[in-house]
Amino acid sequence: MADTEQTALTKANNDTKKISVESAESDIKSMIYVIRNQQVMIDSDLAML
């Protein structure tokens, strides 16, 4: 029983990490602007990261 609970907790933690990474990626992508066909980030956004 304990092994099953540990496995479930590990899977839940991994799923949470995946969601966090996916949301972080979308947040970062929203900070990237295209100016004169160049992808740029504002320095304050970089500092925040």
N, CA and C atoms as a LAMMPS dump frame, in Angstrom:
ITEM: TIMESTEP
0
ITEM: NUMBER OF ATOMS
147
ITEM: BOX BOUNDS ff ff ff
-5.0000000000000000e+02 5.0000000000000000e+02
-5.0000000000000000e+02 5.0000000000000000e+02
-5.0000000000000000e+02 5.0000000000000000e+02
ITEM: ATOMS id mol type element x y z
1 1 1 N 0.823 -1.198 0
2 1 2 C 0 0 0
3 1 3 C 0.865 1.259 0
4 2 1 N 1.928 1.275 0.791
5 2 2 C 2.792 2.452 0.874
6 2 3 C 3.485 2.71 -0.458
7 3 1 N 3.891 1.651 -1.158
8 3 2 C 4.539 1.816 -2.463
9 3 3 C 3.584 2.453 -3.463
10 4 1 N 2.335 2.063 -3.424
11 4 2 C 1.337 2.624 -4.333
12 4 3 C 1.126 4.102 -4.041
13 5 1 N 1.069 4.464 -2.772
14 5 2 C 0.894 5.869 -2.403
15 5 3 C 2.107 6.691 -2.813
16 6 1 N 3.299 6.13 -2.615
17 6 2 C 4.529 6.844 -2.994
18 6 3 C 4.574 7.052 -4.506
19 7 1 N 4.189 6.039 -5.254
20 7 2 C 4.171 6.151 -6.707
21 7 3 C 3.175 7.224 -7.144
22 8 1 N 2.01 7.248 -6.51
23 8 2 C 0.996 8.25 -6.853
24 8 3 C 1.495 9.654 -6.54
25 9 1 N 2.177 9.814 -5.399
26 9 2 C 2.713 11.133 -5.038
27 9 3 C 3.797 11.572 -6.007
28 10 1 N 4.654 10.643 -6.399
29 10 2 C 5.722 10.963 -7.349
30 10 3 C 5.127 11.384 -8.674
31 11 1 N 4.114 10.664 -9.143
32 11 2 C 3.47 11.011 -10.41
33 11 3 C 2.799 12.375 -10.306
34 12 1 N 2.148 12.668 -9.195
35 12 2 C 1.5 13.965 -9.013
36 12 3 C 2.532 15.084 -9.021
37 13 1 N 3.672 14.871 -8.371
38 13 2 C 4.731 15.886 -8.356
39 13 3 C 5.274 16.123 -9.752
40 14 1 N 5.47 15.057 -10.517
41 14 2 C 5.974 15.197 -11.885
42 14 3 C 4.975 15.947 -12.751
43 15 1 N 3.675 15.66 -12.592
44 15 2 C 2.656 16.361 -13.359
45 15 3 C 2.642 17.838 -13.009
46 16 1 N 2.804 18.162 -11.731
47 16 2 C 2.827 19.556 -11.286
48 16 3 C 4.027 20.279 -11.883
49 17 1 N 5.174 19.625 -11.919
50 17 2 C 6.371 20.235 -12.499
51 17 3 C 6.163 20.501 -13.973
52 18 1 N 5.528 19.576 -14.701
53 18 2 C 5.283 19.762 -16.126
54 18 3 C 4.384 20.961 -16.356
55 19 1 N 3.341 21.099 -15.552
56 19 2 C 2.43 22.224 -15.688
57 19 3 C 3.165 23.529 -15.407
58 20 1 N 4.026 23.53 -14.387
59 20 2 C 4.787 24.731 -14.047
60 20 3 C 5.703 25.133 -15.182
61 21 1 N 6.38 24.165 -15.773
62 21 2 C 7.297 24.455 -16.878
63 21 3 C 6.515 24.974 -18.076
64 22 1 N 5.373 24.345 -18.377
65 22 2 C 4.581 24.799 -19.512
66 22 3 C 4.071 26.214 -19.305
67 23 1 N 3.649 26.536 -18.101
68 23 2 C 3.166 27.895 -17.853
69 23 3 C 4.318 28.886 -17.875
70 24 1 N 5.48 28.471 -17.408
71 24 2 C 6.651 29.35 -17.442
72 24 3 C 7.055 29.628 -18.888
73 25 1 N 6.993 28.601 -19.734
74 25 2 C 7.333 28.787 -21.141
75 25 3 C 6.399 29.782 -21.798
76 26 1 N 5.105 29.673 -21.521
77 26 2 C 4.165 30.597 -22.144
78 26 3 C 4.359 32.016 -21.602
79 27 1 N 4.715 32.129 -20.313
80 27 2 C 4.992 33.452 -19.745
81 27 3 C 6.205 34.082 -20.41
82 28 1 N 7.242 33.299 -20.61
83 28 2 C 8.459 33.815 -21.243
84 28 3 C 8.187 34.179 -22.69
85 29 1 N 7.448 33.332 -23.393
86 29 2 C 7.132 33.623 -24.794
87 29 3 C 6.35 34.921 -24.933
88 30 1 N 5.532 35.229 -23.944
89 30 2 C 4.759 36.473 -24.024
90 30 3 C 5.635 37.703 -23.807
91 31 1 N 6.847 37.53 -23.299
92 31 2 C 7.771 38.643 -23.078
93 31 3 C 8.67 38.901 -24.281
94 32 1 N 8.599 38.045 -25.277
95 32 2 C 9.452 38.189 -26.463
96 32 3 C 8.688 38.983 -27.515
97 33 1 N 9.313 40.038 -27.982
98 33 2 C 8.714 40.896 -28.993
99 33 3 C 9.521 40.793 -30.276
100 34 1 N 8.853 41.02 -31.395
101 34 2 C 9.537 41.043 -32.69
102 34 3 C 9.572 42.487 -33.161
103 35 1 N 10.791 43 -33.283
104 35 2 C 11.001 44.375 -33.733
105 35 3 C 11.983 44.33 -34.89
106 36 1 N 11.561 44.819 -36.028
107 36 2 C 12.386 44.804 -37.245
108 36 3 C 12.919 43.405 -37.527
109 37 1 N 12.03 42.432 -37.433
110 37 2 C 12.341 41.022 -37.704
111 37 3 C 13.377 40.435 -36.757
112 38 1 N 13.542 41.025 -35.587
113 38 2 C 14.44 40.504 -34.558
114 38 3 C 13.624 40.209 -33.308
115 39 1 N 13.885 39.056 -32.684
116 39 2 C 13.222 38.755 -31.427
117 39 3 C 14.01 39.409 -30.3
118 40 1 N 13.303 40.206 -29.495
119 40 2 C 13.955 40.945 -28.411
120 40 3 C 13.15 40.807 -27.128
121 41 1 N 13.837 41.033 -26.013
122 41 2 C 13.18 41.105 -24.711
123 41 3 C 13.57 42.412 -24.061
124 42 1 N 12.652 42.974 -23.331
125 42 2 C 12.912 44.216 -22.609
126 42 3 C 13.786 43.889 -21.403
127 43 1 N 14.732 44.771 -21.09
128 43 2 C 15.693 44.487 -20.023
129 43 3 C 15.034 44.259 -18.67
130 44 1 N 13.936 44.952 -18.395
131 44 2 C 13.272 44.743 -17.111
132 44 3 C 12.647 43.348 -17.037
133 45 1 N 12.186 42.819 -18.179
134 45 2 C 11.671 41.448 -18.198
135 45 3 C 12.799 40.448 -17.96
136 46 1 N 13.943 40.701 -18.552
137 46 2 C 15.105 39.823 -18.328
138 46 3 C 15.533 39.87 -16.87
139 47 1 N 15.53 41.053 -16.284
140 47 2 C 15.925 41.189 -14.888
141 47 3 C 14.962 40.434 -13.974
142 48 1 N 13.698 40.469 -14.319
143 48 2 C 12.694 39.759 -13.518
144 48 3 C 12.925 38.248 -13.562
145 49 1 N 13.349 37.751 -14.722
146 49 2 C 13.616 36.308 -14.85
147 49 3 C 14.814 35.926 -14.017
